[in-house]
Amino acid sequence: MTTVDVVVTGLGATTPLGGDVASTWDAMVAGRSGVGSLTSEWAAQLPVRIAAELAVEPSEVLERVRLRRLDRSEALALIAAQQAWAEAGLEGAVDNERLAVSFGSGIGGATTLLNQDDILEQSGPRRVSPHTVPMLMPNGPAAYVGLEFGARAGVRAMASACATGAEALALGLDLIRLGRADVVIAGSTEAVIHPLPIAGFASMRAMSTRNDDPERASRPWDKNRDGFVLGEGAGAIILERADHAAARGARVIARFAGAGVTSDGYDIVQPDPECRGGIRAMRMAIQDAGLTGADIKHVNAHATSTPVGDMGEIKGIRTAIGDHPVITSTKSMTGHLLGAAGALESIATILAIRDSVVPPTINLDDPDDGLDLDVAALKPRQLDIPAAINNSFGFGGHNVAVVFTRP
């Protein structure tokens, strides 16, 4: 057990529910859906024609000249990181050689790659943008965040599918505990609402085809769920040594108490139906936090609205924590942000602790017969939450659980 306390001093986000943390959180607590119909011409041919697109376009926040050099995922990472940095009040308050970045993306600059390939085939190599490689490289979002704030203690780029955001946070926790940084800008981003990823997921039959009722398409744990809804966005969290934060008089939002990272060794896309890797991740995170399962009052579940994954996690939560926490899936409102999910859902977990409220799981009209845990279904739940856990599981068998407590 380490003696170094790590705290959260800033949050930032741009999501299908809002252009910042406050608007996103208000929409979550109100149970509003960010899912809508895809109106672009390219969507007409697809079997899936719904997604959770951004509420606020990057062009409303960043200069257009700058946007031309950024992949959409990089732009979203910058927007979220700028918000978190500003809230933490870090300008001039941290030694750049003690500032690190741990930021990831599950897929990265895929839209740049696909769009520039179209240009190559249609117009030839001279028309390909000279910014193509920095825009599509998977470390691009982390690199641009590091450049924005002059981070010199290391810029780490995480890629572990839908567990990316939570694993980036876990790495940030380790960097501070190991004495390699005083402050870490941690988080994740994803922006791949494009015909090829949608067609690929649809071919796997992983996505909802409820095209005529988009707001009700993402329905974790409901008997009538038929797959996840693709979303886009980014979340950023400022992690800081507690004594560093105290010395500069920072406002502490929460304590980042523990993390657990495991792998299934089971299948490239299918989760272990017994959730054995998830169970170990939750238990590791709780132990790392110096807590027991009884201390965890709320779980923001990974629950994506897929037939197999949702119920396996229920078994895991019951085994690793117990049957007492109030659980929710905010993906019912945001859709599944893939690599960005872990960061956004960690923000939701932190705010649930801060405000003593569990946001609802909407669209849970007919619960699965195996759903025997307490879900904040359809409406928010007021709850005193001293400690909570966020789960993130990803293709490849990645499992990450992170525990937050009151300051």
C-alpha positions as a Markdown table, in Angstrom:
| # | Residue | x | y | z |
|---|---|---|---|---|
| 1 | Met | 0.0 | 0.0 | 0.0 |
| 2 | Thr | 1.5 | 3.3 | -1.1 |
| 3 | Thr | 1.5 | 6.4 | 1.1 |
| 4 | Val | 1.2 | 8.7 | -1.9 |
| 5 | Asp | -2.4 | 10.1 | -2.1 |
| 6 | Val | -3.6 | 11.1 | -5.6 |
| 7 | Val | -6.5 | 13.5 | -6.0 |
| 8 | Val | -8.6 | 14.9 | -8.9 |
| 9 | Thr | -8.4 | 18.6 | -9.3 |
| 10 | Gly | -9.9 | 19.2 | -12.8 |
| 11 | Leu | -12.4 | 17.6 | -15.2 |
| 12 | Gly | -13.1 | 18.3 | -18.9 |
| 13 | Ala | -15.3 | 16.7 | -21.5 |
| 14 | Thr | -17.1 | 17.1 | -24.8 |
| 15 | Thr | -19.8 | 14.5 | -25.4 |
| 16 | Pro | -23.1 | 13.7 | -27.2 |
| 17 | Leu | -24.8 | 15.3 | -24.2 |
| 18 | Gly | -22.9 | 18.6 | -23.9 |
| 19 | Gly | -19.8 | 20.5 | -24.8 |
| 20 | Asp | -18.5 | 20.5 | -21.3 |
| 21 | Val | -18.7 | 18.6 | -18.0 |
| 22 | Ala | -21.5 | 20.7 | -16.5 |
| 23 | Ser | -23.9 | 20.3 | -19.5 |
| 24 | Thr | -23.0 | 16.7 | -19.9 |
| 25 | Trp | -23.7 | 15.9 | -16.2 |
| 26 | Asp | -26.9 | 17.9 | -16.2 |
| 27 | Ala | -28.2 | 15.9 | -19.1 |
| 28 | Met | -27.1 | 12.6 | -17.5 |
| 29 | Val | -28.9 | 13.3 | -14.3 |
| 30 | Ala | -32.0 | 14.3 | -16.2 |
| 31 | Gly | -31.9 | 11.1 | -18.2 |
| 32 | Arg | -31.6 | 12.7 | -21.6 |
| 33 | Ser | -30.4 | 10.7 | -24.6 |
| 34 | Gly | -27.7 | 11.9 | -26.9 |
| 35 | Val | -28.5 | 9.4 | -29.6 |
| 36 | Gly | -30.0 | 10.5 | -32.9 |
| 37 | Ser | -30.4 | 9.6 | -36.6 |
| 38 | Leu | -27.4 | 9.9 | -39.0 |
| 39 | Thr | -28.4 | 12.4 | -41.6 |
| 40 | Ser | -25.3 | 12.3 | -43.9 |
| 41 | Glu | -25.8 | 10.8 | -47.3 |
| 42 | Trp | -23.2 | 8.0 | -46.6 |
| 43 | Ala | -25.4 | 6.6 | -43.8 |
| 44 | Ala | -28.3 | 5.8 | -46.1 |
| 45 | Gln | -26.7 | 2.6 | -47.4 |
| 46 | Leu | -25.8 | 1.3 | -43.9 |
| 47 | Pro | -27.8 | -1.2 | -41.8 |
| 48 | Val | -27.2 | 1.0 | -38.8 |
| 49 | Arg | -28.2 | 4.7 | -39.3 |
| 50 | Ile | -28.0 | 6.0 | -35.7 |
| 51 | Ala | -25.2 | 7.3 | -33.5 |
| 52 | Ala | -24.5 | 9.5 | -30.5 |
| 53 | Glu | -22.8 | 12.5 | -32.2 |
| 54 | Leu | -21.2 | 15.4 | -30.4 |
| 55 | Ala | -23.5 | 18.1 | -29.0 |
| 56 | Val | -21.0 | 20.8 | -29.8 |
| 57 | Glu | -18.8 | 20.7 | -32.9 |
| 58 | Pro | -15.1 | 21.3 | -32.4 |
| 59 | Ser | -15.3 | 24.2 | -34.9 |
| 60 | Glu | -17.3 | 26.1 | -32.3 |
| 61 | Val | -14.4 | 25.8 | -29.9 |
| 62 | Leu | -11.1 | 25.6 | -31.8 |
| 63 | Glu | -9.9 | 27.8 | -34.7 |
| 64 | Arg | -10.6 | 26.4 | -38.1 |
| 65 | Val | -7.0 | 26.9 | -39.2 |
| 66 | Arg | -5.9 | 24.7 | -36.3 |
| 67 | Leu | -8.6 | 22.1 | -36.9 |
| 68 | Arg | -7.3 | 21.5 | -40.4 |
| 69 | Arg | -4.1 | 20.0 | -38.9 |
| 70 | Leu | -6.0 | 17.8 | -36.3 |
| 71 | Asp | -7.9 | 14.6 | -36.6 |
| 72 | Arg | -11.3 | 14.9 | -35.0 |
| 73 | Ser | -10.1 | 12.6 | -32.1 |
| 74 | Glu | -7.1 | 15.0 | -31.5 |
| 75 | Ala | -9.4 | 18.0 | -31.5 |
| 76 | Leu | -11.7 | 16.5 | -28.9 |
| 77 | Ala | -8.8 | 15.5 | -26.7 |
| 78 | Leu | -7.5 | 19.1 | -26.8 |
| 79 | Ile | -10.9 | 20.5 | -25.9 |
| 80 | Ala | -11.4 | 18.2 | -23.0 |
| 81 | Ala | -7.9 | 18.7 | -21.7 |
| 82 | Gln | -8.2 | 22.5 | -21.9 |
| 83 | Gln | -11.3 | 22.5 | -19.8 |
| 84 | Ala | -9.7 | 20.2 | -17.2 |
| 85 | Trp | -6.5 | 22.3 | -17.1 |
| 86 | Ala | -8.5 | 25.5 | -16.6 |
| 87 | Glu | -10.7 | 24.1 | -13.8 |
| 88 | Ala | -7.6 | 22.8 | -12.0 |
| 89 | Gly | -6.0 | 26.3 | -12.2 |
| 90 | Leu | -2.6 | 24.8 | -13.1 |
| 91 | Glu | -1.3 | 27.6 | -15.3 |
| 92 | Gly | 2.1 | 28.5 | -13.8 |
| 93 | Ala | 1.4 | 26.2 | -10.9 |
| 94 | Val | 3.3 | 23.1 | -12.0 |
| 95 | Asp | 6.9 | 22.4 | -13.0 |
| 96 | Asn | 6.7 | 21.2 | -16.6 |
| 97 | Glu | 9.3 | 18.5 | -15.9 |
| 98 | Arg | 6.9 | 17.1 | -13.3 |
| 99 | Leu | 3.9 | 17.2 | -15.7 |
| 100 | Ala | 3.0 | 14.1 | -17.6 |
| 101 | Val | 0.2 | 13.0 | -20.0 |
| 102 | Ser | -1.5 | 9.6 | -20.1 |
| 103 | Phe | -4.1 | 9.8 | -22.9 |
| 104 | Gly | -5.5 | 7.2 | -25.2 |
| 105 | Ser | -7.8 | 6.3 | -28.1 |
| 106 | Gly | -9.1 | 2.9 | -29.0 |
| 107 | Ile | -9.0 | 3.4 | -32.7 |
| 108 | Gly | -7.3 | 6.8 | -33.2 |
| 109 | Gly | -7.2 | 8.7 | -36.4 |
| 110 | Ala | -9.2 | 6.3 | -38.6 |
| 111 | Thr | -11.3 | 9.0 | -40.2 |
| 112 | Thr | -8.1 | 10.8 | -41.4 |
| 113 | Leu | -6.7 | 7.5 | -42.8 |
| 114 | Leu | -9.9 | 6.7 | -44.6 |
| 115 | Asn | -10.5 | 10.3 | -45.9 |
| 116 | Gln | -6.9 | 10.7 | -47.1 |
| 117 | Asp | -7.0 | 7.3 | -48.8 |
| 118 | Asp | -10.1 | 8.5 | -50.7 |
| 119 | Ile | -8.1 | 11.6 | -51.8 |
| 120 | Leu | -5.2 | 9.5 | -52.8 |
| 121 | Glu | -7.3 | 7.2 | -55.0 |
| 122 | Gln | -9.4 | 10.0 | -56.5 |
| 123 | Ser | -6.8 | 12.8 | -57.0 |
| 124 | Gly | -3.4 | 11.3 | -56.7 |
| 125 | Pro | -0.5 | 11.5 | -54.1 |
| 126 | Arg | 0.1 | 15.2 | -54.5 |
| 127 | Arg | -3.2 | 16.0 | -53.0 |
| 128 | Val | -2.7 | 14.0 | -49.8 |
| 129 | Ser | -2.3 | 16.4 | -46.8 |
| 130 | Pro | 1.2 | 16.8 | -45.4 |
| 131 | His | -0.4 | 16.6 | -41.9 |
| 132 | Thr | -1.8 | 13.1 | -42.6 |
| 133 | Val | 0.7 | 11.1 | -40.5 |
| 134 | Pro | 0.5 | 13.3 | -37.3 |
| 135 | Met | -3.3 | 13.2 | -37.7 |
| 136 | Leu | -3.6 | 9.5 | -38.0 |
| 137 | Met | -0.9 | 8.2 | -35.6 |
| 138 | Pro | -2.4 | 6.6 | -32.5 |
| 139 | Asn | -0.3 | 8.7 | -30.1 |
| 140 | Gly | -1.5 | 11.9 | -31.8 |
| 141 | Pro | -4.1 | 12.9 | -29.1 |
| 142 | Ala | -1.6 | 12.3 | -26.3 |
| 143 | Ala | 1.1 | 14.2 | -28.2 |
| 144 | Tyr | -1.0 | 17.2 | -28.9 |
| 145 | Val | -2.2 | 17.4 | -25.3 |
| 146 | Gly | 1.4 | 17.2 | -24.2 |
| 147 | Leu | 2.4 | 20.0 | -26.6 |
| 148 | Glu | -0.5 | 22.2 | -25.5 |
| 149 | Phe | 0.7 | 22.3 | -21.9 |
| 150 | Gly | 4.4 | 21.7 | -22.3 |
| 151 | Ala | 4.5 | 18.3 | -20.5 |
| 152 | Arg | 8.0 | 17.0 | -20.1 |
| 153 | Ala | 7.7 | 14.1 | -17.6 |
| 154 | Gly | 6.5 | 11.8 | -20.4 |
| 155 | Val | 3.6 | 11.5 | -22.8 |
| 156 | Arg | 2.0 | 8.1 | -22.8 |
| 157 | Ala | -0.5 | 6.9 | -25.4 |
| 158 | Met | -2.8 | 4.1 | -24.2 |
| 159 | Ala | -4.7 | 1.8 | -26.6 |
| 160 | Ser | -6.8 | -1.0 | -25.1 |
| 161 | Ala | -10.0 | -0.8 | -27.0 |
| 162 | Cys | -13.0 | 0.1 | -24.8 |
| 163 | Ala | -10.9 | 0.0 | -21.6 |
| 164 | Thr | -8.5 | 2.7 | -22.9 |
| 165 | Gly | -9.7 | 5.6 | -20.9 |
| 166 | Ala | -9.7 | 3.8 | -17.6 |
| 167 | Glu | -6.3 | 2.2 | -18.3 |
| 168 | Ala | -4.9 | 5.7 | -19.1 |
| 169 | Leu | -6.2 | 6.8 | -15.6 |
| 170 | Ala | -4.6 | 3.7 | -14.0 |
| 171 | Leu | -1.3 | 4.5 | -15.6 |
| 172 | Gly | -1.5 | 8.1 | -14.4 |
| 173 | Leu | -2.1 | 6.9 | -10.9 |
| 174 | Asp | 1.0 | 4.8 | -11.1 |
| 175 | Leu | 3.2 | 7.6 | -12.5 |
| 176 | Ile | 2.4 | 9.8 | -9.6 |
| 177 | Arg | 2.7 | 7.0 | -7.0 |
| 178 | Leu | 6.1 | 6.1 | -8.5 |
| 179 | Gly | 7.3 | 9.7 | -8.1 |
| 180 | Arg | 7.7 | 10.3 | -11.8 |
| 181 | Ala | 5.2 | 13.2 | -12.0 |
| 182 | Asp | 3.3 | 15.5 | -9.7 |
| 183 | Val | 0.5 | 16.2 | -12.2 |
| 184 | Val | -0.9 | 13.9 | -14.9 |
| 185 | Ile | -3.4 | 15.0 | -17.6 |
| 186 | Ala | -5.2 | 11.6 | -18.1 |
| 187 | Gly | -8.1 | 10.6 | -20.3 |
| 188 | Ser | -9.2 | 9.4 | -23.7 |
| 189 | Thr | -10.9 | 10.3 | -26.9 |
| 190 | Glu | -12.7 | 8.7 | -29.8 |
| 191 | Ala | -14.2 | 10.0 | -33.0 |
| 192 | Val | -15.0 | 7.3 | -35.6 |
| 193 | Ile | -18.6 | 7.8 | -36.7 |
| 194 | His | -17.8 | 6.9 | -40.2 |
| 195 | Pro | -19.2 | 4.3 | -42.6 |
| 196 | Leu | -16.4 | 1.8 | -42.4 |
| 197 | Pro | -16.3 | 1.3 | -38.5 |
| 198 | Ile | -20.1 | 1.3 | -38.5 |
| 199 | Ala | -20.2 | -1.3 | -41.2 |
| 200 | Gly | -17.6 | -3.4 | -39.4 |
| 201 | Phe | -19.4 | -3.4 | -36.1 |
| 202 | Ala | -22.7 | -4.0 | -37.8 |
| 203 | Ser | -21.3 | -7.0 | -39.6 |
| 204 | Met | -20.4 | -8.4 | -36.2 |
| 205 | Arg | -24.0 | -7.8 | -35.1 |
| 206 | Ala | -22.7 | -5.8 | -32.2 |
| 207 | Met | -24.8 | -2.7 | -32.9 |
| 208 | Ser | -28.4 | -1.8 | -32.4 |
| 209 | Thr | -30.5 | -1.5 | -35.5 |
| 210 | Arg | -33.3 | 0.4 | -33.9 |
| 211 | Asn | -33.0 | 3.0 | -36.6 |
| 212 | Asp | -36.6 | 4.3 | -36.2 |
| 213 | Asp | -36.3 | 4.9 | -32.5 |
| 214 | Pro | -32.7 | 6.2 | -31.8 |
| 215 | Glu | -33.2 | 7.6 | -28.4 |
| 216 | Arg | -34.4 | 4.3 | -27.1 |
| 217 | Ala | -31.8 | 2.1 | -28.9 |
| 218 | Ser | -29.2 | 2.0 | -26.1 |
| 219 | Arg | -30.9 | -0.1 | -23.4 |
| 220 | Pro | -28.4 | -1.9 | -21.1 |
| 221 | Trp | -29.9 | -4.9 | -19.3 |
| 222 | Asp | -33.2 | -4.7 | -21.0 |
| 223 | Lys | -34.6 | -7.9 | -22.5 |
| 224 | Asn | -35.1 | -6.2 | -25.9 |
| 225 | Arg | -31.5 | -4.8 | -26.2 |
| 226 | Asp | -29.9 | -5.6 | -29.6 |
| 227 | Gly | -26.5 | -4.1 | -29.4 |
| 228 | Phe | -24.6 | -0.9 | -28.6 |
| 229 | Val | -24.9 | 2.6 | -30.1 |
| 230 | Leu | -21.7 | 4.2 | -31.4 |
| 231 | Gly | -20.8 | 7.5 | -29.7 |
| 232 | Glu | -18.0 | 10.0 | -29.9 |
| 233 | Gly | -16.3 | 12.4 | -27.5 |
| 234 | Ala | -13.5 | 12.8 | -25.0 |
| 235 | Gly | -12.9 | 13.1 | -21.3 |
| 236 | Ala | -9.9 | 14.5 | -19.4 |
| 237 | Ile | -9.1 | 14.3 | -15.7 |
| 238 | Ile | -6.3 | 16.1 | -13.9 |
| 239 | Leu | -4.6 | 13.8 | -11.4 |
| 240 | Glu | -2.4 | 15.4 | -8.8 |
| 241 | Arg | -0.3 | 14.5 | -5.8 |
| 242 | Ala | -2.4 | 15.4 | -2.8 |
| 243 | Asp | 0.4 | 17.3 | -1.2 |
| 244 | His | 1.2 | 19.2 | -4.4 |
| 245 | Ala | -2.5 | 20.2 | -4.7 |
| 246 | Ala | -2.6 | 21.2 | -1.0 |
| 247 | Ala | 0.5 | 23.4 | -1.4 |
| 248 | Arg | -1.1 | 25.4 | -4.1 |
| 249 | Gly | -4.5 | 25.6 | -2.5 |
| 250 | Ala | -6.2 | 23.6 | -5.2 |
| 251 | Arg | -9.9 | 22.6 | -4.9 |
| 252 | Val | -10.0 | 18.8 | -4.7 |
| 253 | Ile | -13.0 | 17.1 | -6.4 |
| 254 | Ala | -12.3 | 13.5 | -5.4 |
| 255 | Arg | -9.6 | 11.1 | -4.4 |
| 256 | Phe | -8.4 | 8.5 | -6.9 |
| 257 | Ala | -8.0 | 5.7 | -4.5 |
| 258 | Gly | -7.2 | 2.6 | -6.5 |
| 259 | Ala | -7.0 | 0.7 | -9.8 |
| 260 | Gly | -7.1 | -2.8 | -11.1 |
| 261 | Val | -5.9 | -4.0 | -14.5 |
| 262 | Thr | -6.3 | -7.6 | -15.8 |
| 263 | Ser | -6.8 | -9.5 | -19.0 |
| 264 | Asp | -9.1 | -12.4 | -19.9 |
| 265 | Gly | -7.0 | -14.6 | -22.1 |
| 266 | Tyr | -10.4 | -15.8 | -23.5 |
| 267 | Asp | -11.3 | -14.3 | -26.9 |
| 268 | Ile | -10.5 | -11.3 | -29.1 |
| 269 | Val | -14.1 | -9.9 | -29.0 |
| 270 | Gln | -16.2 | -12.0 | -26.7 |
| 271 | Pro | -16.0 | -11.3 | -23.0 |
| 272 | Asp | -15.5 | -14.1 | -20.5 |
| 273 | Pro | -19.2 | -15.0 | -19.7 |
| 274 | Glu | -18.2 | -15.6 | -16.1 |
| 275 | Cys | -16.4 | -12.2 | -15.9 |
| 276 | Arg | -13.4 | -13.7 | -14.2 |
| 277 | Gly | -11.0 | -11.0 | -15.5 |
| 278 | Gly | -13.5 | -8.3 | -14.5 |
| 279 | Ile | -13.9 | -9.8 | -11.0 |
| 280 | Arg | -10.1 | -9.8 | -10.5 |
| 281 | Ala | -9.9 | -6.2 | -11.7 |
| 282 | Met | -12.6 | -5.0 | -9.3 |
| 283 | Arg | -11.0 | -6.9 | -6.4 |
| 284 | Met | -7.6 | -5.5 | -7.2 |
| 285 | Ala | -8.9 | -1.9 | -7.4 |
| 286 | Ile | -10.8 | -2.2 | -4.1 |
| 287 | Gln | -7.7 | -3.7 | -2.4 |
| 288 | Asp | -5.5 | -1.1 | -3.9 |
| 289 | Ala | -7.8 | 1.6 | -2.4 |
| 290 | Gly | -7.5 | 0.0 | 1.0 |
| 291 | Leu | -11.2 | -0.8 | 1.0 |
| 292 | Thr | -13.6 | -3.7 | 1.0 |
| 293 | Gly | -16.5 | -4.5 | -1.2 |
| 294 | Ala | -18.8 | -3.3 | 1.5 |
| 295 | Asp | -17.4 | 0.2 | 1.1 |
| 296 | Ile | -18.4 | 0.5 | -2.5 |
| 297 | Lys | -21.9 | 2.1 | -2.7 |
| 298 | His | -22.1 | 2.7 | -6.5 |
| 299 | Val | -20.9 | 1.1 | -9.7 |
| 300 | Asn | -20.8 | 2.8 | -13.1 |
| 301 | Ala | -21.0 | -0.4 | -15.1 |
| 302 | His | -19.4 | -1.0 | -18.5 |
| 303 | Ala | -22.8 | -2.4 | -19.7 |
| 304 | Thr | -22.9 | -1.5 | -23.4 |
| 305 | Ser | -26.3 | -2.9 | -24.2 |
| 306 | Thr | -25.1 | -6.2 | -25.8 |
| 307 | Pro | -26.8 | -9.5 | -25.0 |
| 308 | Val | -23.8 | -11.3 | -23.6 |
| 309 | Gly | -21.6 | -8.7 | -22.0 |
| 310 | Asp | -24.3 | -7.0 | -19.9 |
| 311 | Met | -25.2 | -10.0 | -17.8 |
| 312 | Gly | -21.7 | -11.3 | -17.4 |
| 313 | Glu | -20.8 | -8.1 | -15.6 |
| 314 | Ile | -23.7 | -8.4 | -13.3 |
| 315 | Lys | -22.3 | -11.8 | -12.1 |
| 316 | Gly | -18.9 | -10.1 | -11.7 |
| 317 | Ile | -20.2 | -7.2 | -9.6 |
| 318 | Arg | -22.1 | -9.5 | -7.3 |
| 319 | Thr | -19.1 | -11.7 | -6.8 |
| 320 | Ala | -16.4 | -9.0 | -6.4 |
| 321 | Ile | -18.4 | -6.4 | -4.5 |
| 322 | Gly | -21.8 | -7.8 | -3.4 |
| 323 | Asp | -25.4 | -7.1 | -4.0 |
| 324 | His | -25.6 | -3.8 | -2.2 |
| 325 | Pro | -24.3 | -1.1 | -4.6 |
| 326 | Val | -26.6 | 1.0 | -6.7 |
| 327 | Ile | -25.5 | 0.5 | -10.3 |
| 328 | Thr | -26.1 | 2.3 | -13.5 |
| 329 | Ser | -25.0 | 2.4 | -17.2 |
| 330 | Thr | -24.6 | 6.0 | -18.5 |
| 331 | Lys | -24.1 | 4.4 | -22.0 |
| 332 | Ser | -27.9 | 4.3 | -22.1 |
| 333 | Met | -27.6 | 8.0 | -22.7 |
| 334 | Thr | -24.3 | 8.6 | -24.3 |
| 335 | Gly | -24.0 | 5.5 | -26.4 |
| 336 | His | -20.7 | 3.7 | -26.4 |
| 337 | Leu | -17.7 | 6.1 | -26.8 |
| 338 | Leu | -15.3 | 3.1 | -27.3 |
| 339 | Gly | -11.9 | 4.2 | -26.1 |
| 340 | Ala | -13.3 | 7.4 | -24.6 |
| 341 | Ala | -15.9 | 5.6 | -22.5 |
| 342 | Gly | -13.6 | 4.9 | -19.5 |
| 343 | Ala | -12.7 | 8.6 | -19.1 |
| 344 | Leu | -16.2 | 9.9 | -19.5 |
| 345 | Glu | -17.7 | 7.3 | -17.1 |
| 346 | Ser | -15.0 | 7.9 | -14.6 |
| 347 | Ile | -16.0 | 11.6 | -14.6 |
| 348 | Ala | -19.6 | 10.5 | -14.1 |
| 349 | Thr | -18.5 | 8.3 | -11.2 |
| 350 | Ile | -16.6 | 11.2 | -9.6 |
| 351 | Leu | -19.6 | 13.6 | -10.0 |
| 352 | Ala | -21.9 | 10.9 | -8.5 |
| 353 | Ile | -19.8 | 11.0 | -5.4 |
| 354 | Arg | -19.6 | 14.8 | -5.3 |
| 355 | Asp | -23.4 | 15.3 | -5.8 |
| 356 | Ser | -24.6 | 12.2 | -3.9 |
| 357 | Val | -26.7 | 11.1 | -6.9 |
| 358 | Val | -26.6 | 8.1 | -9.3 |
| 359 | Pro | -27.6 | 9.0 | -12.9 |
| 360 | Pro | -30.3 | 6.8 | -14.3 |
| 361 | Thr | -30.1 | 3.9 | -16.8 |
| 362 | Ile | -32.8 | 5.0 | -19.3 |
| 363 | Asn | -34.7 | 2.6 | -21.5 |
| 364 | Leu | -34.7 | -0.2 | -19.0 |
| 365 | Asp | -38.3 | -1.0 | -19.5 |
| 366 | Asp | -38.2 | -4.8 | -19.2 |
| 367 | Pro | -35.2 | -5.9 | -17.1 |
| 368 | Asp | -33.4 | -9.1 | -18.0 |
| 369 | Asp | -34.4 | -12.0 | -15.7 |
| 370 | Gly | -30.9 | -12.3 | -14.4 |
| 371 | Leu | -30.7 | -8.6 | -13.3 |
| 372 | Asp | -30.8 | -9.1 | -9.6 |
| 373 | Leu | -28.8 | -6.0 | -8.5 |
| 374 | Asp | -30.2 | -2.6 | -7.6 |
| 375 | Val | -30.2 | -0.4 | -10.7 |
| 376 | Ala | -31.1 | 3.3 | -10.8 |
| 377 | Ala | -33.6 | 2.5 | -13.6 |
| 378 | Leu | -35.3 | 5.3 | -15.5 |
| 379 | Lys | -34.7 | 8.0 | -12.9 |
| 380 | Pro | -31.8 | 9.3 | -10.8 |
| 381 | Arg | -31.2 | 8.0 | -7.3 |
| 382 | Gln | -30.2 | 10.1 | -4.4 |
| 383 | Leu | -27.5 | 8.2 | -2.5 |
| 384 | Asp | -24.7 | 9.0 | -0.1 |
| 385 | Ile | -21.6 | 7.7 | -1.9 |
| 386 | Pro | -18.3 | 7.7 | 0.0 |
| 387 | Ala | -16.7 | 5.3 | -2.5 |
| 388 | Ala | -17.6 | 4.2 | -6.1 |
| 389 | Ile | -16.1 | 2.1 | -8.9 |
| 390 | Asn | -16.1 | 2.5 | -12.6 |
| 391 | Asn | -15.7 | -0.6 | -14.8 |
| 392 | Ser | -14.3 | -0.6 | -18.4 |
| 393 | Phe | -13.8 | -3.8 | -20.4 |
| 394 | Gly | -12.5 | -3.9 | -24.0 |
| 395 | Phe | -12.0 | -6.1 | -27.1 |
| 396 | Gly | -8.9 | -8.2 | -26.6 |
| 397 | Gly | -10.0 | -9.1 | -23.0 |
| 398 | His | -8.9 | -5.9 | -21.4 |
| 399 | Asn | -10.4 | -5.2 | -17.9 |
| 400 | Val | -9.9 | -2.1 | -15.8 |
| 401 | Ala | -11.6 | -1.0 | -12.7 |
| 402 | Val | -11.0 | 2.3 | -11.0 |
| 403 | Val | -12.1 | 3.4 | -7.5 |
| 404 | Phe | -12.8 | 7.0 | -6.4 |
| 405 | Thr | -13.7 | 8.2 | -3.0 |
| 406 | Arg | -14.6 | 11.5 | -1.4 |
| 407 | Pro | -11.6 | 13.9 | -0.9 |
